[in-house]
Amino acid sequence: MNDTTRSYLRTLAGTYAAYARGDVMAKRREKWRLHNGLRERTCPFHIEDNGTYLRDLVPALKCEDPVERNLEARLVNAIVAYERIDDDRIIPDRFVVEWVVETTNLCDELQFTRAEDGRGGSWGYESNKPIKDIDADFGKLRKRTPTLNRQLTQRNAELALKVFQGLLPVVVGTCGSLYSNGISNKAVHLMGMQELYLQMAMNPEAVHRLLTFLAEDNMALGQWEEQQGLLTLNNDGNQGYCSGSSQYSDEIPGRPIKPGERIWSRDRYGYLEAQEAAGISPDMFAEFLMPHFRKLSAKFKLMKFGCCEPVHGFMPHLQELHGLRKVSVTPWCNLEKLAANCPKNIIWSRKSVPLKLCGTTFDPAEFRAHLKETLDFGAGHFVEFVFRDTNRLTADMQQRVADACGIVRKLSAHPEGSKQ
């Protein structure tokens, strides 16, 4: 790293650190702490850019070296998001460099084709579905083997240490979890959703065999991650997953930890999901997936469940999961049924209809009414809002983003955390 690059990255890191340690961020941490700990209904919210909004707003990156460029992108994206989106997103007051782990494939024949969005990104993907018959093709499956890329991890860490020296502490650790690597998604990649559903009815023993293989593979990888000492705490905004929510919490790790002492998965926040189960009945969910989810959830202290699947019908079963604290409440979720089935100590991580925010037009009254519907059905519950799948959100919608943030804060009567 030459002096010019170091000076440039240090400037970005200084801005990042100032925001991380500022009064606004302190208020956001307290807002999430009270909410996530079930102490006060503060109704925090995130607007997540997974479309073109920040891509349109972020200046062209200057670094050419891949490691320097990755760090630059991470700093710039966090800074621009903070400056342009007045939500409750937390910039952590330590900088985590993730261990670089590479794994072999489940199936050598598995391939993906991605659809370009015309703006340098992609909309989604399709797999070639190499498992046509579970019994006949089971020999195509392989347990995944992880490899720790210490050299690249060390280079990433050394760069971050130089850039953040005297500004923020830098640690190396994994915030996510290979226990959370998905089961139903891999089954769909391997054989397609329609065929998976058909086989649940026509050859259930084969589906049980496949899902058990996938779950045991996740379990083995998660145990390897723990045994290697790769984990770091993920309750300060460095979470690595959880489908758009923040798990900021003072309940984790729940035990005194000495400097340098190993972190275990049971000290941390976990995440499980089965969005590919959206089309099966609660009984089938219980039969095919819950036995694995019960084992995996036991690895965490607290956890969130869900991505895009409607959870209202699954709630009687989900309550069996160890440490369940949050569920993802998608636009496909029946709020009335959820309110009847969901205990008050399980937080609603409500994902509103994306087009209410990022559609061709923006109607503040309609947006407000949409959010109020959730608060009305969820009266007595702890509710947070997560705005995801905002693929059509572009840079010329800055004012509507500002208006949306103002509406959420006013409607919830919790303006704390705002930069205004």
Buried (B, 14 or more C-beta within 10 A) or exposed (E): BEEEBBEBBBEBBBBBBBBBEBEBBBBBBBBBBBBBBBEEBBBBBBBBBBBBBBBBBBEEEBBEBEBBEBBBEBBBBBBBBBEBBBBBBBBBBBBBBBBBBEBEEBBEEBBEEEEEEEEEBEEEEEBEBBBEEBEEBEEBBEEBEBEBEEEBBEBBBBBBBBBBEEBBEBBBBBBBBBBBBBBBBBBBBBBBBEBBBEBBEEBEEBBBBBBBBBBEBBBBBBBBBBEBEBBBBBBBBBBBBBBBBBBBBEBBBEEEEEEEEEBBBBBBBBBBBBBBBBEBEBEBBBBBBBEBBEBBBBBBBBBBBBBBBBBBBBBEBBEEBBBBBBBBBBBEBBBEBBBEBBEEEBBBBBBBBBBBBBBEEBEEEEBBEBBEEBBEBBEEBBBBBBBBBBBBBBBEBBEBBBBBBBBBBEBBEBEBBBEE
